Amino acid sequence: MGLTKQYLRYAATAVFGVIGSQKANITYVTLRGGERGRYVAAAACEHVFIWDVRKGEKVLILQGQKHEVSFLCPSPDGVHIAVGYEDGAVRIFNLLNGESSVSFNGHKSAVTAITYDALGARLVTGSKDTDVIVWDIINECGLYRLKGHKDLITQALFLKDKNLLITSSKDTFVKWWDLDTQHCFKTMVGHRSEVWGMVLLNQENRLLTGSADSELRAWDISYLEEEKAAGEPKVKKGKTLLDDDDDGDSVEAEDESLEERILSCKKAGSILREARDRVVSLSTDTKARVIACHGSESVLELFTVLSEGDVQRKMTKKLKKAKKKAAKAQEEDAGEQKAEPVVERMLKDEIIRLTSIKASAKIRWVDCLSCAGGELKVALLLQNNTIETYSLKTLDKTPAANKTARLTLGGHRTDVRTLAFSSDNLAVLSASGDTVKVWNRSTLQVIRTMACDYALCSLFVPGDRQIILGTKSGKLQIFELASGSLLETVDAHDGAVWSLCLAPDQRGIITGSADKTVKFWEFELIKDQSTGLKRLTVKHTRTLQLEEDVLCVKFSPDHRLLAVSLLDCTVKIFYTDTLKFFLSLYGHKLPVLCLDISHDNTLIATGSADRNVKIWGLDFGDCHRSLFAHDDSVMFLQFVPKTHLFFTAGKDRKIKQWDADKFEHIQTLEGHHREVWCLAISPNGDHLVSSSHDKSLRLWERTREPIILEEEREMEREAEFEESMAKGDAPVVPGETEGEAAPAGKKTIETVKAAERIMEALEIYKEDLRKLEEHKYACERAGKELPPPKPNPILVAFGNVSSSRYVLDVIKKVRSSELEVSLLVLPFPYVPELLKLFNSYIQQGLEVELVCRCLFFLLKIHFGQITSNQMLLSVIDELRSNTFSKVSEIRDVMGFNSAALQFLQREIESKEEVTFFAEATGRLEEKKKKRRKRERAVLTIA
């Protein structure tokens, strides 16, 4: 069947205009062993941008897939970064090459907290689904899921020396987990509202929590096993004036006997913040010496944790002062004997306020980094799409923060409400509430940035040397691109200028405003009085008065008609020359927000807040078709030049392409994570730029790939099926009870596909066995050797491998993090055959570690059925003996190799020491020679 009409696919090529998304945090990273504190990682919708704050440049992009980034956490060695996404996935990227090496799927909703352990071998993640999952990074698999919280997880922290985990949540609880037994042994209930953040201080002997009030609560942690071993009595800490014994800030334990064996946690006091709102983020530097805390305002508060020596010196001074005061009081009281003064140690003696940093806008996230010489670097992600970095000396008596960098050039502070393409397709104009920027389309670099009023509409003046903006205050602003200066501000309307349209003869423009008028303007050149040179201006020629606010205006390409959409949900068509009324297009239930006329003047398409797009004929005003276009208001509509295809943008975050002749939906461009405000199509139709409430601008390019509509609909149905598969119920593990610990994996379309591939490989193996048996029987009947049966084409494609080896290859190709869930989905009838294959693999020494992992998991989940099956007893017995012998053999080999490598390491180190000293002597001689040459040169000049 031939294609009657060919459509070409538009594909996403770039995301720009966003510096840091508000959903995720900001963090310092180290790139290729570079200077500490020079690079920061910030989320940019579904990607992660690595910024060089010194140069203000983007140096690396960690490519995402579809869902928005929700959390970032760099590894302790600085080589990797863990990225959490809105769909609950976690991917670990290598910062050296920007590639994703490990991927985990376990959460059902957005990841809200990620933390590495001290060695970087384990990762803990918390999510909106209230679960906490611990992952093994080396083995690339989930260890266990911890359940117990009732709301979003806000923070999760490993304790370095103990195998313990602390988690906080919006359910007001802080829970302590014993990872050896995977259960919660302690719940702190001393918070009246959500716990938004927490940090560990004083070598993990103190916990500081931030809640919805102005207090930072401190808790002293006593590891009771250590205290009993040392034989030290417990020291009661003093309370601050902010403490109240009857305020409900108490700690209750779920299991007193277990608590007594591990640790106790008592409230030590509170620190009062200046801000009165909730804690948005709470963080420390790597040494936990400086605490950074902020609310939803623009002030960052910094506190410093004094060392034990500093605290002792401070207490000695206070004691001296108290003694002096007591001595003076004794003299005044005629030598009455009084008790020795006692100075109580309080929390304010250990944690003192360092300084406050006032940012240029409201703060969203903060990260701190301690550098050499007591320097502290602070990175702030602001709510207006800006990153600021500050530096201060913590050792100074009154440390002052100096702003070291501000990343603003690569994006707008507020949402972009209007876009326009230049006539040569090379420049893109974007305007927001305070600035207008002109971008190079090919490099995506900013060419010009100019301050403006709140822009609602824009266009390039013919010649592309000037731009005109229509503003919310009713003014027209004319800018010159060469100098980046504002040429003129024209008071055009009394209300907001909602729409601008260039006349087809390119001699003027029309403007539509909320003051119920459409005004016609002509371009003219006047002599500038200040410079004496001619400059562009606009001259008002005619006015069309209407009865309702004007929302959109558009000329027909032949300059014959003028279409005006009004607030009364109608579109009025007028003759351009006489301004006489021609047609009224009515049918929309809500106002028409956008419209466009096709290049041949035959069709007009209107998009409305009622979510519909209507296609009308311009001859008689008849409605050809009404299309349900979006799930929310249609914000923008534009025809592709010289075609009857048009694009619509909606508040449902989607951009859709339609055929106005066949009334068919061609394709959907998905990528934006918030409402799409506007779009612009290049004059040649090859490029499309869109802007959204997520602060991003996206560039889409027309490819040479044709679209078959039936295939497109089939792909959409498949995507819906995959989403419903991921949202389905988790597979039940036999024998598993509903408790605090559960398997970490999650059923996804990938795990289902992996299980299907294993089942397919086992079917091929069974078929191969059947053919061999039939061939053997045929040879016996014939009494001679017959030609062997033809192998399966799949086995031939894989290099004539045996069917048993093919099964192992399929299992090897399953991602390590998805292996358990894939085996869990596998039906039991396939398990006996798989166990027999595992026995043969272990005997041959093939992938023993992988086979043992699969074997133990299958035995765990199908224990009842396997043990009750008499046919499998001999197989299990063989597996037991073979597994023990082969694993012991491999362990011996590894031990021997490890000892040999350690011996070689010692040999190399002893040789390197000699070489090192020999090199040092040679370098010293070279330095002496250079110094002598310099001295001779100085003497010669003198």
Buried (B, 14 or more C-beta within 10 A) or exposed (E): EEEEEEBBBBEBBBBBBBBBBBBBBBBBBBBEEEEBBBBBBBBBBBBBBBBBBEEBEBBBBBEBEEBBBBBBBBBEEBBBBBBBBBBBBBBBBBBEEBEBEBBBBBBBBBBBBBBBBEEBBBBBBBBBBBBBBBBBBEBBBBBBBBBBBEBBBBBBBBBEEBEBBBBBBBBBBBBBBBBEEBBBBBBBBBBEEBBBBBBBBBEBEBBBBBBBBBBBBBBBBBBBEEBEEEEEEEEEBEBBEBBEEEEEBEBEBBBEEBBEEBBBBBBBBBBEBEBEEBBBBBBBBEEBBBBBBBBEBBBBBBBBBBEEEBBEEBBEEBBEEBEEEBEEEEEEEEEEEEEEBEBEBBBBBBBBBBBEBEBBBBBBBBBBBBEEEEBBBBBBBBBBBBBBBBBBBBEEEEBEBEBBBBBBEBBBBEBBBBBBBBBEBBBBBBBBBBBBBBBEBEEBEBBBEBEBBBBBBBBBBBEBEBBBBBBBBBBBBBBBBEEBEBBBBBEBBEBBBBBBBBBEEEEBBBBBBBBBBBBBBBBEEEEEEEEEEEBBBBEBEEEBEBEBBBBBBBBBBEEBBBBBBBBBBBBBBBEBEEBEEBBEBEBBEBBBBBBBBBBEBBBBBBBBBBBBBBBBBBEEBEEBBBBEBBEBBBBBBBBBBEBBBBBBBBBBBBBBBBBBBEEBBBBEBEBBBBBBBBBBBBEBBBBBBBBBBBBBBBBBBBEEEEBEBEEBEEEEEEEEEBEEBBEEEBBEBEEEEEEBBBBBBBBBBBBBBBBEBBBBBBBBBEEBEEBEEEBEEEEEEEEEEEEEEEBBEEBEEEEEBEBBBBBBEBBEEBBBBBBBBBBBBBEEEBBBBBBBBBBBBBBEEBBBEBBBBBBEBBBEBBEEEBEEBEEBEEBBEBBEEBBEEBBEEBEEEEEEEEEEEEEEEEEEEEEEEEEEEEEEEEEEEEEEEEEEEEEEEEEEEE
